[in-house]
Amino acid sequence: MKHKPLLYRVTPSDPAGHQLQVSLILKDPDPAGQLLSMPAWIPGSYLIRDFSRHVTQIRASARGKTVPIRKTGSHAWRCDPADGPLHVDYTVYAWDLSVRGAHFDETHAFFNGTSLFLAPQGRTGRPCLLELLPPPHTRRWKVHTSLPEARNHPACARRHGFGMYLAPNYDALIDHPVEMGTPQVARFQAHGAEHELVFTGVAPNIDLPRMVRDIRRICAAQIALFDPEHKRAPFLDSSDRYVFMTMVTGDGYGGLEHRSSTALMTARADLPTVGREPQDEGYQRFLGLVSHEYFHTWHVKRIKPAAFAPYDLARENHTKLLWVFEGFTSYYDDLMLLRSGVIDEAAYFRLLAATITNVHRGPGRRLQSIADSSFDAWTRFYKQDENSPNAIVSYYTKGALAALGLDLLIQRESRGRRSLDDVMRMLWRRYGRDFYRGKPHGVPEDAMAGLIHEATGVDAAPFLQQYVYGTEDLPLASLLEHQGIQLQWTAASAIPSLDARFRASGAEVHLASVFTGGAAHAAGLSAGDALVAIDGLRVQGTDGLNALLQARRPGDKVRVHVFRRDELRRFDVVLGKPPADTAKLTRQV
Ligand SMILES: [Zn+2]
């Protein structure tokens, strides 16, 4: 017998109160009493977020009669045995302006399924119908999502309309976020596949044709990288379109990948406007984000660590492989801007040098490997504090450098016949291409050395041991030199250093982080200290601080007054040399 589908219904009922009304209708609930749960986290963002905390007014009924429902855990409920179809109705508070949650007011509604949909235990493999209803206050809203319309259903939604959508199972249902409202929209095709750009939020005069031109090239280059022969877009196994849904804000930045779409957040100033030459750095940042999330369509949404196949949404899913999935993606995001011709080599070198600089400035890279950083993402990378630069390394940035190092190593050892591209294509064929078609399986924890050898003939095991499972700095200077690229280190400025990071608000300057072994550390200064004066002269803003330090020389001893817990304290600091920690890349001629 064919399984009866689950029916979910979302009504954006109270925009002022940011309340979405959600219903789940289960035709044949568990006769022993139906268990229900909310995801504790959203795939792609490795932190327990307890989405259940925004669920209120939950009640259950069957044939018009109330069915008792009670909480059995932080994210779980149990209904009493019910006679007939079970209706579960609840309200979700949606006021989290991020790519990870749900946000709803009179201008738009955005949600991830992980914030809205209860999972009925034992029933999550069934098809899920999603009925989207319009808000009460306007008829102008449209729907933007990669979730396919429920063809053959009498209430099937029209393209961009309200009505019925269909996911093959719960895992798919929560992997197609939904944007409803009146966004700016542009469309294009890359290798014949439909793509949509959706911009929500006030963004006057943005240059949509320019973004279409650039993003189409990035998408086409990535499709050709993974499937040079057929150039088939990866998301066609789940949807007939890919949707970039971008929330435009004053200073936002971030993205979250899904199987046929991505949710992005960007600063208004990073988008190009009509009639103005785009401010390259900001627009490159936006294109880099677009490129990063699109790359995930292959790499982490289909090629996955075995630990994510399937996800366990009730608890942390540990893997030592995030350096592969976020690191390689961070390497290819900028590289694809170069390969697609959206940026030139000089701009690419600046981006790459910025990543090298960023990694080099964290003393924590000597204490933690990127394999361990991956494993501890949940408790350390996603829970950073003032000591993080001293204690951890980023599996994004050092992972990107590991990818660069592997790419250069493979090219050198194979005399230019193989590259990291060959590894990506093999990962795709073996783990990714049929992930949503056959029996899904992921990359085993210890498989990378073997896979690299199989794809390229290069033994990368010693490299991985030193730089991925160990904490050594990557030998980038010599690897790059082999390609005719010179890596040089310079000081960012000539100003003597306190070896600390600062946080300024107006005239007030606080120490944000104090680097282990540096001048501030040696003198006893701490993160959180409010700088008052240096040698009796008031510190006013970071410019004022720099002006005071500029008048000094490395090795000078200065008196530093700070407030700590409202108490005035004095420290004698021997100023450090400006560190030569800024990387520069140039092509040798
Ligand atoms: Zn990512």
Residues whose N, C-alpha, C, O or C-beta is under 5 A from the ligand:
A	BS01	ZN	E326
